[in-house]
Amino acid sequence: MYGENVRPNTPTPSTPALGTLLVDTSRADRVGEFRGVAGPYWSLRPVGGGAEWKVEPRHVRPAVLIEQLRARTARLNARSRGEVL
């Protein structure tokens, strides 16, 4: 039959290593650390801790260097203000 063995045009992203910084494009480009796979979703959490959230892998891309730097700087600033450990 037509299209029976055709692969979809969107490739399935490979699972990143734990702790990899990723950008969730479905949430205003929120940066998070990859924490694992939960069914069809990937679990991310804010850099340095906080509540995890789930996102479809198609809405995730690797964080570029400047995004990684901003996320880590925000974490260090929050720690210096005593907001996080």
Buried (B, 14 or more C-beta within 10 A) or exposed (E): EEEEEEEEEEEEEEEBEEEBBBBBEEEEEBBBBBBEEEEEBBBBBBBBEEEBBBBEBEBBBEBEEEBBEEBBEBBEEBEEEEEBE
